[in-house]
Amino acid sequence: MGRRGCAAREAHGYIMDVNEGSALGVFTCELCEVSSPYSFSGQKPPNTRAIVLLEECYGMKDPFSPEREKFLVLGSKCCLCSKTVCVGTDCSLFYTKRFCLPCVRDHLWQFPERVQNEVLRKKSVQKTSSS
């Protein structure tokens, strides 16, 4: 028996529910609290042949596509603090690895200038729109 009462299997670096489309659990972003059921975790989405993701992530079959191999990445863990964060631009940034925005801000000087400028630009736009 698998996790949370559903049958699950691990193969080729990913975990998925053997009952197609059934959730393994619920992904929840620790920053914005968005949540969604996920049906796989790992770097290899189910029903895909040549796709290997660059990070261990949580995902689900694309509910808007009838094609079995289409999927959505919901989020991942921050490589510095291990918070679970969604892929939304207000919550995380992927630059070789997934970083939550608080860690990006704390370590901004370690990122390339282009990334620093984008984060600073976004921060100033947020301040302007909230004024």
Protein Blocks (a to p, Z undefined) as FASTA:
>chain_A
ZZehiacddeehiacdfbghiafbdcddfklopacddfbecjbdghifklccfbdcdddd
dfkbcbfkbccdfbdcdfklopacdfbfklbccehiacdfklmmmmmmmpcfklmmmmmm
mmmmmmmmmZZ
